[in-house]
């Protein structure tokens, strides 16, 4: 059985969503600086499926500026 990880911003209060999302991605991928006009109620879902030495991940989110 594969253990998929799912991170949803709806799991935290609206004012904390963007910081939660940014922290999770920094922890899983690498530090980065991102901005969005949707910070006040940022909605995103990240799914990560480990496949041995690889991982498949999908991400849904509003527009971002890197």
C-alpha positions in Angstrom: 0.0 0.0 0.0 1.3 3.5 -0.9 1.2 6.2 1.7 0.0 9.4 0.1 0.6 12.7 2.0 -2.0 15.4 1.6 -1.7 19.0 2.8 -4.7 21.3 2.6 -4.8 24.9 3.6 -8.4 24.4 4.7 -7.0 22.5 7.7 -5.9 25.8 9.3 -7.5 29.1 9.9 -7.7 31.5 6.9 -5.2 34.1 8.2 -2.6 31.3 8.7 -3.1 29.4 5.4 -0.5 31.0 3.2 2.3 30.7 5.8 1.3 27.0 6.5 1.4 26.3 2.7 4.7 28.1 2.3 6.2 26.3 5.3 5.2 22.8 4.1 6.6 23.4 0.6 9.9 24.8 2.0 10.2 21.8 4.3 9.4 19.3 1.4 11.2 21.0 -1.5 13.4 24.0 -0.8 13.2 27.5 0.5 11.6 30.0 -1.9 10.0 33.4 -1.9 6.4 33.5 -3.3 3.8 36.2 -3.4 0.0 36.1 -4.1 -2.9 38.5 -4.2 -4.9 35.7 -2.5 -3.0 35.7 0.8 -6.0 36.6 3.0 -7.8 33.3 2.2 -5.2 31.2 0.4 -6.6 27.8 -0.7 -4.3 25.0 -1.8 -4.0 21.3 -1.8 -0.8 19.4 -2.2 -0.7 15.6 -2.7 2.6 13.6 -2.6 2.8 9.9 -3.5 6.1 8.2 -2.9 7.2 5.8 -5.6 10.4 4.3 -4.3 13.3 6.6 -5.2 10.8 9.0 -6.9 7.7 10.9 -5.8 4.7 12.1 -7.7 3.1 15.3 -6.5 0.3 17.5 -7.6 -0.5 21.0 -6.4 -3.6 23.2 -6.8 -3.4 26.9 -5.8 -4.4 30.4 -7.0 -2.0 32.4 -9.1 1.5 33.0 -7.6 4.4 35.3 -8.3 7.9 33.8 -7.9 
